[in-house]
Amino acid sequence: MRHIKNVKELRQALADGEREFKIHLCGGGVVSRKYIAPCRDGRFGITNYIDGITQRLTARQLHTESNIGKAMKQNAFTLD
């Protein structure tokens, strides 16, 4: 399992062709799956599998408008 700890690592994973990611919630007992693709403007296109909601977020917004930033800090954001 490859942990993504920051935006730089996320961008590298995307450059490597990765698109499927997981946020491990509740100590890993619950998983939130995400599809993330790079956008031409530098933002991230994110689809939440649980409800189908899509977002286009900047690196800063990953920390303020989603739980991805928090998951990165807690070592709970991984490749699927």
Secondary structure, DSSP 8 states (H G I E B T S, - for coil): --B--SHHHHHHHHHTT--EEEEEEGGGTEEEEEEEEE-TTS-EEEEETTT--EEEE-HHHHHHSSSHHHHHHTT-EEE-
